[in-house]
Amino acid sequence: MKKALFSLVLLIAILILAIGANTWRQGSRQVSVPPAPELAIDTGAAATRLAGAIRFKTVSSLEDANLNADQFTGLHAHLQTSYPRAHAALKREVVGDLTLLYTWPGTDPAAPPILLLAHQDVVPIAPGTETQWQASPFAGEIKEGYVWGRGAWDNKANLIGQMEAVEMLLAEGFQPRQTIYIAMGADEEVGGLRGAKKVAELLASRGVKLDFVLDEGLLITEGILKGLSKPAALIGIAEKGYLSVEMHAHGTPGHSSMPPAAGTGAIGILSSALAKLEDKQMPAHIRGVAQEMFDTIAPEMDGFGRVALSNLWLFGPLVQRQLEGAASTNAMLRTTTAPTIFEAGNKDNVIPGEAKATVNFRLLPGDTQESVLQHVRDAVGTQPEGRFEMKTLKGASEPSPISPTESASYQLLNRTLRSLFPDTLVAPGLMIAATDSRHFTEISQHIYRFSPVRAKPEDLSRFHGTNERVSVANFGELIRFYVQLLRNSSAPARANS
């Protein structure tokens, strides 16, 4: 008995030592770089130009390519008026009627070009929420230190920030070593098929291979990752795929006073299928991009968080359960299932003969559209013959390839951020939404998704939500980021891997 007890104590002591040693040897992965030079920015004037861009109601439509076309062309005119140097020095092309492509020729024809992406279009305001805004969503108001309105965050701050940077660099006589492309899609919010996809095809037809692509994406988070006291700049090195499945259920229509047998009505059949699908979620994993992100931030965590993330071989199940408990972190670990539309019936005393629902999936790298569809079939199970069917909707895309973090282009972003935000950690992350960048995978192996927008937990609901805004000070940081990134990219030639 004593021998068994001694062995147990010895085993526990060895385990504790192993955990401690493994935690201790996980040193910081943050690079040390000199601070970037100071940059004088007239943030008030820049914010006024951003506010002017917000006033154009550039809501896009999947079905109607010409919806609000006058608003888009009005925004184009605003850009031409606001940035005369850029429009004199850069070649401007209109692609697919409303998308803009700017080309800033580099001094070294052999240097691979780079691409900055932004988009002009915005999502509509949810009906009934207009009065909940602290500033009218398309008024472009500046108050309390913020620029308010739809598009302030997504994505006109990036678009205007890029143009501000170009205008400033031209004013000081800067010439890029690499050719710089700036593409501004007009339909990103509805898939980018008329805009970004056409730009990618156009560049491919010209034989262009891009050194790297930078699009909107992850942010500088503050207080979102529990146990991490410092802000974290997360660079999206991949994005999830996109798949929407439409389900139809057919039943016998009739009067509500004589309902059909249980389980044979259209609403009941469809509701049962949806309930099964929600109950049987796709499995979660700490792997791939999520694993690399946790490996990078583990040494920077406080308290037990550092111990747990440094020893996922032991604490992985515990960490995973905690991450699954929050929507933002759960989405990093699995292909998510989200019923988004349900349509059935038109009168309270009539049993409908048909019910229809849409379920949206965001695919984790490693999953495919086919594997998700098979999961849906397995989860839904056998349904009444002839009464249930499903189909995939347009706009589906597979998860993106994972861009390498050891590449020169990722390290360029990393070092630029560390020079501008020295107290901010930099780590790779997974973009859980879809961006225009996914259309460029054929002409670049280095695609990154990041915006230096500062976000706290209470800000996340503003994204596509009510009271969207960006602080004037943070907008100045966006401009400085693009200026410094373009300067750094024109340093002596880098070898990408």
N, C-alpha and C positions, 0 to 999 in steps of 0.2 A: 504493500500500500504506500509506504513512504517512498519507495523507488518510483512508483507511478506518479506520485505527487511531485517529486523532484523533477521528473522528466517533463511534466506539464509546465512547471514553473520555468524550467530551462527553455522550453519551447516558446513560452510567452516572452521571455527575456530576449531570445534570439529574434523573434518577430518584431518586438519593439525596436531593437537595435537596427534591424533591416529597414524598418519604416523610417527611423530617424536618419540613418545614413543616406537612404534614397532621397529623402526630402532635402537634406543638406547639400547633396551633390548636384541638385538641380539649380544651377546658377542662372542669373538673369540672362535673357536673350536679347535685351535691349541694346541697340548700338549707341555709342557715344559719338556725337558730332558737334562741331562748333555751331554756335547760334547763327541763324541767318541774319544778314544785314538788315538794319531797320529800313522801313519803307513808308514814306509819307503818302497817305491815302486820304483824299477828301471823301470820307465815308458818308457825309451828309448829301453831297451831290450824287454819289453813286447810289445811295438809297433812294433818292428822288427818281433816278432813271429806272431802278428796279420797280418802284411804285408805279411808274408810267407803264411798264410792261405788264403789270398785273391788271391794269384797267382794260386790257383787251381780253374779251371773253372767249378764249381759244379752247373751247370744249370740242373734243373730237368725237367722231361717230364711226362705228365699224361699218355700218350700212351706207351712210351718206358721206362720200369723200369731200363734198363741197359744203358740208354743214359749217357755218360760221367762217366761211372763206374770207369774208371781208374783215373779220377780226384778226385772222392770221396775216393778211396783207397789211393791215394797219400796224401790227407788231413789226413786220419787216421794215416798214417806213420809219417806225420809231428807232429801230436799230441803225438804219442808215443815217438818220439825223443825229443820233446820239454818239456815233462812233465814226466820224469822218475819216480819220487816219486809217482805220481798219478797212474801210470800204474803198480807200484809194490804193492801199498796198496789197490787199488780199484779193484773189480771184473769188468771185461769188457766183454760185450756180444754184438754180432752183431745180430740185429733183421731185418728180411726182407731183407737180403743181405747187406744193406748199412747203416741202422740206428744203432746208438751206444747207449748202455745202460750201465752206470756205477753204481755200488753199493758200497757205503762207509758204512760199518756196524757201527751201533751205540753201545754205551756201555750199554744202557738200552733197553733190548728186549721188554719191555712193552710200550715204548714210540712210538707213531704213527710216521711213517717215513714222510719225506718231499720230494718233487720232484722239481728240477730245470729243466726247458726246454730251449732249444735253437735249432736252425736248421742249417744244413750244406749247404743246397741248396740256390741258389740265382736266381733271375729273369734274363732273357737275356737282352742284350743291344738292345734298339730299333734301328732297321736298319736305317742307314743314320745319326745317332747321334754320331757315334764314334769319329769324328773329333771335336766335341763340348766339349769333356772332356779335362780338364786341365791336367790330367794325364791318361795314358792308363788304361782302366777300370779293366784289370786283371794283371797289372804290380806290384801292391802292393807297390806303391811309398810312401815315407814319405818326405814331403816337406812343408815348411811354417807352421810347427807346426801341420800338419794334416796327418793322414793315409788315402790315397785315394784309391778308387776302389769299384767295385761291391761287396757288402757284408760287407763293412766297418761299415755300420749302421745296415743293415738288412741281416744277423743277426750274423755275425761272431764276432763282438765286444762282444756280450753277451757270445757266445760260448767260445771264447778265454779268456774272463774275468773270467768266471766260473772256467776254468782250472787253470788260474793264481792263483786264490784265493785258490783252493784246494792245489796246489803245495806249496804255501806260508804257509798255515796252517799246512801241513804235516811237513814242514821244522822246524816249531817251536814245534812240538810234539803234536799238537792238536788232540783230538779224539772227534768226535761228540757224543752227548747223543742220539739223534735220528738217525736212519739210513737215509742216504741221497742218493737219486737217482738223477742221472743226465742223461737226455735223449736228444739225438741229432738227430732229424729227418733228413731224406734225401729227403723228398718230401713235405715239408710244403707248398711251393709255389704252389703246384698243388693239395692240399687237405689233405695231411697227411694220406691217407688211407693205404699206405704200411709201413709207419713209426710209427708215434705217435699212430695211432689207434691200430696197432699190439702191441706196447709197453703197452698200456692201457689194452688190452686183456690179455697179458702175466702176468702183475701184478695182474689183477683180478683173473686169474686162480690160482695164488699163495696165494690168500686170502688177498692181500694187501689192506689196507684202508689208504689213505694218509691224514696226518694232514692238509697240504695245498700244493698247486701247484703254482709255480711262472713261468710265461712265459713272452715273449716279449709283448709289448703293448704300453700303453701311456707313456709320456715322462716328462721331466722337461721343461715346456714351459716358454718362456720369450717373453713377448709382444704379445702373441697370443690372450689372453683374454683381450678385451678392458676394460679399467677402472681399471685394476689390475696392479699395478706397480711392485709388487714383483714376482719372479719366482714361478711357481706352479707345484708341482709334483703330477700328476694325476694318481691314481691307478685304473686300469680298474677292476671293480667288475662284469662286465658282458660284453658280446660281441654280436654284432648283428648276426642274422641268414643270410644265404646265399641261394639265389635261382636264377637260370638262366632259362629263358624261351625262347625257340626257336620258331619263328613264320614263317610260310610258306604261301605264296600267289601264286595262280596258275592263269595264264591267257593264252590267245591264242597267241602262237608265230607267228611271221610273219615279213614282210618287213616293215622297218620304214616309207616307203612312203605311207603305207596304215594302219595307226594306228587304233586300236579298239576304240569303244566308250569310252568316259571319264569315269573313275572309274571302268573299267573292265580289265585293264592291270595289270599284276602282281606287277610291281613297284608302280603303283598308289594305288592299294589296300593296299599294305604293308605300304607305306608312310603315307596314311591316318590313318591307325591303330596306327602307331607309334606317329603321331602328336596328336591324341586323348589321348594316354597314357601319353605323356609328359605334355599335357595341364591339365590333371586331376591327379595331384599328390596325393599320400596318405596323410591323414591329419597329421598336426604337433601338438605336445603336449609338454608342460613342465610338465613332470610327471616322476615317477620312479627314475631312476639313475640321469637323468638331474636335477630333483628337488632336490635330495640329494646333488648333486655337488654344485648347486647354493646356497642352504642353508648353505653349509660349507664355501664357499668363500665370501658370502655376507658381513660379518663383516669386511673383509679385503679389500673391494673395496674402490675406491676413489670417492669422490663427489656424484653426483646423482646416480651413479651405485650402491652404497651401499643402498641408499634409495629405488631404484626400485627393487633390488633383495630381499630386506628385506620386501617388501610389494607387493609380486606378486599377492595377492588377488585384488589389485587395478591396478598395472602396468603390470600385466601378458601379456595382448594383445600387449602392446607397446614393451616389452622386446622380446616377441616371434617374432614380425615383424622384429626387428633388427637382431635377431639370424638367421632368415630365409634368410637374405640378404647375408650371407657368407657361402660358401660351407662347411667349416669345422664345423661350429656351426649348420647349417641347418641339417647336417647328424646326430646330436645328438637328434633331435626332431622328426624325422619321418623315416619311411621305405622309402629309396631312390630308384629312378627309373633311370637307366642309360642304354640307348641303346649303345651297344659296338661293334656290328658286323653287317654289311649290305653287302649282296652279291646278285648281279643280273647282267646278261648280260655279253657278251664277245666280242661284236663288235658294233661299233657305228651305223650301219644301220640295226641291227637285233633286233626286239622286243623279249625280253626273255619270255619264257613260265613260268618261276618260279623266285621268289625272296625270299630271306631268311634273317632273322635278329635275333640277340640275344639281349635280354634285361636282364640286371643283377639287382637284387634287394638285398638290405641289410636290413634285417628285424629287426625292433625295438622290444625289449622285450615287449610282450603283443600282437604282431601280430604273425600270423602263416603262414606257406606255403599255406594252403588252403584259408585263408582270403586274401592273396595277389593274388592268382589265381582268386578268385572271383572278386577282384577289377579289375584285368586285363580284365576279361570278361565284366564287367559292363562298363569300360572305353572304350573298343574297340567297344562294341555294336554289332548290327547285321551286319554281313558281307555277301557278295554274297555267296549263298549256293554252297558248293563244291569247293569254291575258296580260302578258308582261314582255316588254322588249326594251332594249337600250341601244344607244348609238353615241359615238364620240362627236363632239362639236369642233368646228374650225378653230384654228389658232393654237393647236396643241404643239408642244415642243419637248424634246428630250432634255434631261439635265445637261448642263454645259460641261465641257471638259474642265478639269481642275488646273488652273494656271500655277506654275511652280513658284515657290517662295525663294528658291535659291537663285532665281534669274536676276540679271542686272536690272531689269525694269522694275521688279518688285523692290529690290534694294534701293533703287532711285526714289521710289515713293516712300519707303521706310525712312531713309536718311532725310528726305525733304521734310517729312512730318516731324521727325525728332529735332530738326533744326528750328522748326517754327513753334513746336509745342513740347518743350523739353520735359515737362512734368507729366506728359501723356504717354501711356504705353502704346506700342504698336503691335498688332497681332493679326494673323489671317482670320477670316471668318467666312461664313456661308451666307450669301444673299438669298433670302427666302422668298422674295418676290421676283417677278420677271422684269428685265430691262431690255433696252434696244441693243445692248452689247452682244446678246446671244446670236445676232445675225452676222457677226463678224468672225466667227470661229474658223471659217475657211481661209481667212487672210491674216490671221494672227494667232499665235499660241500663247500670247501674254495679254490676257484681258482681265482688268481689275475694276472693281466697283466700289467707289468710295466718294463721299462728300464730306468735307470738314465742317459739317453742321453739328452743333452741340445739341445733345438731346438728353433730357432727364426722363425718368419714368412717366411723369405727368405730361410730358410732351408727346408721347407716342400716339395718343388718341387724336392729335392734330393732323397726323398724316392721313390724307384723304378724308379728314373729318372736319369738325367745326373749329373755328378760330385758328386756322393755319397762320403761321407767322414765322419770321426770322428776325433776330435782334440785329440792329444796325452794326453793333460792334462785331458780332459773329460774321456778318456779311463782309465786313472789312477783312476778317481772317480768311474768308473764301478767296477774295481777290488776291491777297498776299500769297496764299497757297499756290494759285495758278501762276502768278508771276515767278515765284521761286522754282516751281516745278519746271517751267519752260526754260528758265535760266540754267538749271541743273542739267536738263536734258541736252543742252547745247554745249556742255563741258566736253573735254576730249572723249573720243569714241569709246563706247562701252561694249563689252562682249556679252551678248545675251546667251543664255543656255536653255 
